[in-house]
């Protein structure tokens, strides 16, 4: 008997792309001088429907919305870093989140993405694995409580909060994600699946989908180059060094087979954004070329 092939529907799923193909928001020195206007034009030309927000984007919501509308793009998500696990940062974290929420509403967006960066090693020139934080029980409690408050704020505004597991942070590995999902309210906190970050951390993105399919509210599709992952681990390199060596790349390149991942999402009736991402050096990887490569690869799998 032939197994049923599950496919995601273009009526329920939108394809976006992160601006980190064109420049790096964590490390602004990784830049080829590409302007905001060229980047969003490339995104539209490559066949995407939306994009994340980056540091080169206009800060004025009306100006940004006009530029995106002109190209037929919408905002897939903004980013807010949280700092619930370090001292005296809860109120500042919530205020920053509310500011982001107001901005995204003005852009007609409905998604909010957060990640806990308290004591993160990912921005430091240190071994990203050896120096990432391991939360105490009290820090986990602070994170859970804070996320529940943000999730409630988002839900009251008619928006959805998704948590992004991330290299160098206290929620990096599959075990960390499992604990976060077990300790948070599914009505308030969704999971952002980032295939590249979980593979870089040493875990299987397909198994993560299968374990938490009912919690996934947002998806970043990013591949990794396994030989670079091994080099980062063995040589104790920093997150930035890994990026500059090309640890990440787009779907259709690198070591991740996205077909079973997308089929598992379809089997779970996933609805929402699929956002292509690759934190590559644009001086080495031509952004439009890689955006088109990813779009063609996804079209082959999705059928649209």
QUIVEN-V824047 format. One record per residue. N is the residue number from 0. RES is the residue in three letters. SS is DSSP state (a for helix, b for strand, c for the rest). NEAR is the number of other ideal C-beta (glycine too) atoms within 10 Angstrom. Layout:
N/RES/SS/NEAR
N/RES/SS/NEAR
//
This chain:
0/UNK/c/3
1/UNK/c/4
2/UNK/c/6
3/UNK/c/7
4/UNK/c/10
5/UNK/c/14
6/UNK/c/15
7/UNK/c/24
8/UNK/c/12
9/UNK/c/12
10/UNK/c/8
11/UNK/c/11
12/UNK/b/20
13/UNK/b/16
14/UNK/b/23
15/UNK/b/26
16/UNK/b/33
17/UNK/c/24
18/UNK/a/23
19/UNK/a/23
20/UNK/a/30
21/UNK/c/26
22/UNK/b/24
23/UNK/c/21
24/UNK/c/16
25/UNK/c/14
26/UNK/c/16
27/UNK/c/10
28/UNK/c/8
29/UNK/c/19
30/UNK/b/14
31/UNK/c/13
32/UNK/c/8
33/UNK/c/17
34/UNK/c/11
35/UNK/a/17
36/UNK/a/13
37/UNK/a/14
38/UNK/a/22
39/UNK/a/24
40/UNK/a/16
41/UNK/a/22
42/UNK/a/28
43/UNK/a/17
44/UNK/a/13
45/UNK/c/21
46/UNK/c/15
47/UNK/c/25
48/UNK/c/18
49/UNK/b/21
50/UNK/b/26
51/UNK/b/22
52/UNK/c/24
53/UNK/c/18
54/UNK/c/12
55/UNK/c/18
56/UNK/c/19
57/UNK/c/15
58/UNK/c/9
59/UNK/c/11
60/UNK/a/16
61/UNK/a/10
62/UNK/a/11
63/UNK/a/19
64/UNK/a/18
65/UNK/a/11
66/UNK/a/16
67/UNK/a/22
68/UNK/a/12
69/UNK/a/12
70/UNK/c/15
71/UNK/c/11
72/UNK/c/20
73/UNK/b/17
74/UNK/b/24
75/UNK/b/28
76/UNK/b/28
77/UNK/b/21
78/UNK/b/15
79/UNK/b/21
80/UNK/b/17
81/UNK/b/23
82/UNK/c/20
83/UNK/c/23
84/UNK/c/25
85/UNK/c/17
86/UNK/c/7
87/UNK/c/7
88/UNK/c/17
89/UNK/a/17
90/UNK/a/8
91/UNK/a/11
92/UNK/a/22
93/UNK/a/17
94/UNK/a/10
95/UNK/a/16
96/UNK/a/22
97/UNK/a/15
98/UNK/a/12
99/UNK/a/20
100/UNK/a/21
101/UNK/a/11
102/UNK/a/17
103/UNK/a/23
104/UNK/a/15
105/UNK/a/14
106/UNK/c/17
107/UNK/c/12
108/UNK/c/20
109/UNK/c/18
110/UNK/b/24
111/UNK/b/26
112/UNK/b/26
113/UNK/b/27
114/UNK/b/21
115/UNK/b/28
116/UNK/c/23
117/UNK/c/20
118/UNK/c/18
119/UNK/c/25
120/UNK/c/22
121/UNK/c/23
122/UNK/c/14
123/UNK/c/15
124/UNK/c/11
125/UNK/c/16
126/UNK/c/18
127/UNK/c/28
128/UNK/c/19
129/UNK/c/9
130/UNK/c/15
131/UNK/c/24
132/UNK/c/19
133/UNK/c/9
134/UNK/c/20
135/UNK/c/11
136/UNK/a/7
137/UNK/a/9
138/UNK/a/18
139/UNK/a/18
140/UNK/a/14
141/UNK/a/20
142/UNK/a/24
143/UNK/a/18
144/UNK/a/14
145/UNK/a/21
146/UNK/a/22
147/UNK/a/17
148/UNK/a/16
149/UNK/a/24
150/UNK/a/24
151/UNK/a/15
152/UNK/a/17
153/UNK/a/24
154/UNK/a/13
155/UNK/a/9
156/UNK/c/15
157/UNK/c/8
158/UNK/c/16
159/UNK/b/19
160/UNK/b/26
161/UNK/b/25
162/UNK/b/26
163/UNK/b/20
164/UNK/c/24
165/UNK/c/23
166/UNK/c/24
167/UNK/c/26
168/UNK/c/25
169/UNK/c/26
170/UNK/c/24
171/UNK/c/26
172/UNK/c/17
173/UNK/a/18
174/UNK/a/11
175/UNK/a/20
176/UNK/a/22
177/UNK/a/13
178/UNK/a/17
179/UNK/a/23
180/UNK/a/17
181/UNK/a/8
182/UNK/a/15
183/UNK/c/21
184/UNK/c/11
185/UNK/c/13
186/UNK/c/10
187/UNK/c/17
188/UNK/c/24
189/UNK/b/25
190/UNK/b/25
191/UNK/b/25
192/UNK/b/27
193/UNK/b/25
194/UNK/a/24
195/UNK/a/25
196/UNK/a/28
197/UNK/a/28
198/UNK/a/23
199/UNK/a/27
200/UNK/c/26
201/UNK/c/12
202/UNK/c/18
203/UNK/c/15
204/UNK/a/27
205/UNK/a/20
206/UNK/a/12
207/UNK/a/23
208/UNK/a/24
209/UNK/a/14
210/UNK/a/15
211/UNK/a/19
212/UNK/a/16
213/UNK/a/12
214/UNK/a/19
215/UNK/b/20
216/UNK/b/21
217/UNK/b/25
218/UNK/b/28
219/UNK/b/26
220/UNK/b/29
221/UNK/c/30
222/UNK/b/26
223/UNK/b/25
224/UNK/c/19
225/UNK/a/14
226/UNK/a/11
227/UNK/a/22
228/UNK/a/21
229/UNK/a/11
230/UNK/a/15
231/UNK/a/21
232/UNK/a/16
233/UNK/a/8
234/UNK/a/11
235/UNK/c/13
236/UNK/c/21
237/UNK/c/20
238/UNK/a/27
239/UNK/a/19
240/UNK/a/17
241/UNK/a/25
242/UNK/a/24
243/UNK/a/20
244/UNK/a/18
245/UNK/c/19
246/UNK/c/30
247/UNK/b/27
248/UNK/b/25
249/UNK/c/27
250/UNK/c/28
251/UNK/c/20
252/UNK/c/19
253/UNK/c/23
254/UNK/c/13
255/UNK/c/24
256/UNK/c/13
257/UNK/c/23
258/UNK/a/15
259/UNK/a/14
260/UNK/a/22
261/UNK/a/24
262/UNK/a/19
263/UNK/a/19
264/UNK/a/23
265/UNK/a/17
266/UNK/a/16
267/UNK/c/16
268/UNK/c/12
269/UNK/c/24
270/UNK/c/14
271/UNK/b/23
272/UNK/b/26
273/UNK/b/25
274/UNK/b/25
275/UNK/b/30
276/UNK/c/26
277/UNK/c/29
278/UNK/c/25
279/UNK/c/25
280/UNK/c/16
281/UNK/c/20
282/UNK/c/11
283/UNK/c/11
284/UNK/c/18
285/UNK/c/15
286/UNK/a/24
287/UNK/a/18
288/UNK/a/13
289/UNK/a/23
290/UNK/a/24
291/UNK/a/17
292/UNK/a/20
293/UNK/a/28
294/UNK/a/21
295/UNK/a/13
296/UNK/a/19
297/UNK/a/23
298/UNK/a/12
299/UNK/a/10
300/UNK/a/18
301/UNK/a/18
302/UNK/c/10
303/UNK/c/12
//
